[in-house]
Amino acid sequence: MYTHITIDATHKVTDHYNLLEKLGVGKFGQVFKLTHKETGRVCAGKFYKGRRAKEREAARKEIELMNYLHHPKLVQCLAAYDNKPEMVMVMEFIAGGELFERIVDDNFEHTEPASVRYMQQILEGIAYMHQQNIIHLDLKPENIVCVDHTGTSIKVIDFGLASRLDPNTPLKVMHGTPEFVAPEVISYEPVCLATDMWSIGVICYILLSGESPFQGNSDDETLALVTAAQWEFDEDSFEEITEQAKDFISSLLNKNTRRRMTCEEALAHPWMAAFDSGDPSTTKSLSKEKMKRFLARQKWKVTPHVSWPRDPEPASPVTSQVHMRLIKSCPVMLFHNQIIFV
């Protein structure tokens, strides 16, 4: 049962929930574990910075968009509070952790058929978003999480950068994560539903190989490779991967947005049904070593988070910048492991 959420400005989140440990921190604010005082239900509370009008508007936008994302493969909003200056969104608590972290666990067997099942779930969730004309714009492994510690059910999370498309108003964005951002974002061209499909293609490539198709020696080089759509299937990494899987990825990592598969086309791709026979010969375990190195590299690249709410004033991307770069005369800033075009 899904509920339409309105922002409660008359109560504090602590009137209804117990505040437990911190789960994470990001450019938006912090996430805490919560328990509902009456039912004991464990939830997650996203506490937004709210000292500035722009921050409050971004929080309201995400909360309002969540009312259109009622799908089992998308994390759900359960309540929202305007506790000036903070704004708080209460969400489902997803206990299983990031999908890629699960895959490298020694007790988990990683296979191509399992990858198909994960990709199906991602596509089902994003297809529902796209049916509402909403694009995620931040699809990456960190935002694909396991529902629990033992099952194979996953959900897509973090809609802080999501936007509803207006056919009469082209949307251009100035943010993204270097290895997963689409070429049209870097070149500051209008984004579309196909922008998400590019990111899904990158996720699938890494899921099967443990390597990033656009990994450069620096973020400059990575962005240049993405801009040129310059990639290939590493011979060693894809030696055991089917041609159908390669065709699936190739149909997503196309620089021309009109030639990328839609979610519906991707779900109907032959690879999605390639292992329905249950043939044991198709369930060969895939190596996890490259995936482990990929995850280690991602953690190493994560930039320090801005301290909040202890700072007297929330830090802006400009004052908190880690690096300034220039890609084809376009200034690029890396902030919290995301590029921001300035």
N, C-alpha and C positions, 0 to 999 in steps of 0.2 A: 504494500500500500504506500503510495507516494503522497506527500503533503506539499501544498503550495506554501511557501515560506514568506512571511512578511517580517520586516525588521522591527524588533521590539525595542522601543525607546523608553519604556516605562519601568523595565526591570533590568537588573544587572545579571550578567551570565552566572555570577556566583550565587544568585538567589535560587537558581535551579540546578547548578552543577558544582561539584567539588573539583577544585583545581589541583592536579597532581603534577607529575614531572614534565619537564620540557622535552619535547620530541624532536624539535628541529628549529632552525632559524633561517631566514631568507631575507631578501631585499624588501619584502612586504612587511615583515614583522617576525612573529614567533608562533610555533605550534605547541600546544600543551595537551597532555592526556587529561581527560575529564571523566567523571562519573556522574550520572544523573542521580540527584538526591533521593528521588522517590522510587525509581525503578532499578537503580544500580547499573544501568547500561553504561558500558564503556564507550566513550566517544573521543573525538579529536577536536580541539578548539583552535581555530586559526585567528590569532590576534593581530589585527592590522594596525599599522601606524595610522593615526588619524589627526595629527596636528595641523595638517594642511588640507585645503579644500580638494586638491588634486588626489591626495591619498584617499580621502573619504569617498570621492567619486569613483575611484578605481575599485574600492571595496564594495560599494553599492552595485557597481556594474557586475562584478563576479557573482555576488549573491543573487541578483536578479536573473542572470543567465542560468544559474543552477536550477531555477524553476522550470527551465525548458529541457533539462537533461535527465529526465526520469527514465533511466535504463539500467538494467542489472550489471552492465559492464562499465558503468560510470559511477564514481563515488558520489554519494548523495549528501545533500545539505539537510540537516535536521532542524536547525533553528538559527536565528541571527539576532544580534543585539547591537544597539547603538549606545555604548557606554562612554560617552564623550570623555577624553578625545579618542579612545579606542573604539574600534568596531570589531565584533567577534562573529565568526561563522562556526557553528557547531556541525561537525560532519561525522559520517561513519568512521569508526576506528578500523583500519585495515591492518591486521596483525602480522601478515606473512612476510613483509619486507619486499624489497625490490626484486623483480623477476630475475635479473641477471645475477644477483647475489644468490638466489636460490639455485640457479643453474650450476654455479661453480661449487656448490656444496658437495662434499664427498659422498653423501648419501643419496644424491640425485643423479639419475641416468639421463643424459642429454642426447636426444635423437632427433632426426629430421621430422618424423611424424609428430613428435611432441612440439616441435617448432611450428608445424602447421596448425596445431590446436591453439597455440598461443596467438599466432597471427590472426586466426579466425576471430578470436575474442576481441582483439584490438580493433579489427575491422568492423565488427558488429557494433561496438561502442561508438567508433568514429562515424560509421554510417548513420547512426541515429542523430548524432550532432549535425552532420551535413544535411540530413533531411530537414532539420530546423534552420538551415542556412547559417550554422554557427561553425566557425573554424577554431581549432585548438591553438595552433601557432606555437606550441612548445612541446611537441611530442619528442620524447627521448627516453632512454632506459629508466632513468630515475622516476619517471612519471608512469611507469607500468609496474603495478605492485600485485603481490599474491594475497588472496583473501585470507589464507591461513598458512600454517607452517608445513602442512602435509599434502594438501590438495593441489589441483592444477588450475583452479579458477583464478582469474586475474581481473583487475579493474584499472581503468585509466583515471588518473588523478590530476589535480592542479590546473584549474581553468583561469588562473590569474591573468593570462595574456589572451584568452579566448575573445573572439569578437563575432558579432552578428553581421553578416554581409548585407549591404544595401545595393541592389542592382543599379541604382541611380547615383551612387557615390562610391567611386573606387577607393579601396582601402590600401594604404601603404603603411608599413610598420618599420620600426628602427630597432629591432631587438631580435635575439635568437641565440642559440647555442652553436658555436662554430661548426662542429661536425654534423649537425642535424638540420641546420637552416637551409632553406631552398635558395637556388640562384636568384630568383626574383626578389627575394628579401634583400640580399646583398646589393643588388643593382637598383634598389628602391623603386621597383615596379609594383603595380597593384598585385596584391595577394588574392588567392581564390581557394576553393576547396582543394584543388590539386596541390596547393602548398603543403597541406598536411600529408598528402600521399607521398611526396618526396621523402619526408621525414620517416614515414612508415617503411619506405624502401631501404633507408639507411639502417633502421632498427633491424629489419629482416636480414640484411647483409651481415650485420654483426652477430645476430642471433645464431646464424648458421656457421660462421667462420671464426668468430672471436676477434675479428679485425675490422677496423673502420675503413670504408672505401675512400675516404677523403683525408685520412690522417697525414698531416704534414709535419715537418720538423718544428714548425711554429704555427701560431694561429693565423699569421699572415699567409703562410703557404697553404694551410687548410682552406682558408676562404678563397684563395686564388684557384685551388683545385675545384672547389664547389662552383665557383663562378664559371669556370670553363667546362663544368660537368665532365671532368677528366677522371675516369676511374676504370678499373678492370677487375676481373675475377682472379684473385691470387691462385695460381695453379695448385700449390700445395694445400692451401686452406679449403679449396672447393673440390678437391680430388674425389671425395666420397659423396658429394652433393649432386642430386639429380639435375638433369637438364631442365626439367619443369620448374624447379626452384630458381634456377638461374634466369629463366625466361620471366618468371614472376617479378624478380628484382629488376631486371632490365626494363620491364614495362612500367616501373615506378620511377626509376632514376633516369628520366628523360628530361632534358632541359626545357623542351617544349611542353608547357603546361597542358596543352590540348591533347597531347599524345600520352599523357600519364593515365593509367587506369583510375577509374573511380572506385569507391568502396564496393559498389555493387559488382563492378566488373572484376575486381580483385577476389571477391568472395565466390565468383563463378569461374575463376581461373582453374584449369585442370589440376594444378598443384594442390588445391584445397581438398580434392577428392582422391589424390594419388595413392593414399595409403589405407583407403577404406577396406581393402581386402583382408587386412590383418596379416599379410605375408611376413613371417619372422625375418626373412632376409632383408627387409627394408628397415629394420629397427636397430641397425648397427649404431653403437654408441659413438658420439662425436667427441673429439678431444676438447678438453676444457682449459688447456694450458694457455692458449692465446686469449681466451676470454678472461682468465685471471689476470693476465698482463694488461689487457684493456682496462679492466676495472681498477687496477692499481694505478695506471696512468691517469684515469679520470679523477681519482681521489687526490693524486698529487697535483693536478691542475686546478683543483677547486681553490678559489681565492678566499682570503679572510672575510668573514661576514662583519657587517657594521654592527657595533654594539648598540642594542636597543632593548628596553626603553631607558637605559641609564644615561644615554646621551641627552644633554639639555635640549638639543635640536636634532631632528633626524637628519642623517647625512644624505646628501643628494648624490646622484651618480657622478656628477662632476667633481665634488669634493672627495668622493670615495673612490675615484678611479684607480685602477691598478696599472693599466697600460693604455697609452694612446697610440693608435696606429693609423696608417694611411693606406687604403686599398683603392687603387684607381681614383685617386683624388677624393676619396670619401673617408673622412675621419671615422675611425672605429675605436670604441672603447670596450675593454673586457671588464665586466663587472659582475661578480658572483657567478663566474663561469659562463656569462652570457655576453654576446656582443651588443653594444648599443651604439647606433649611428648618431653622430652629433654634428 
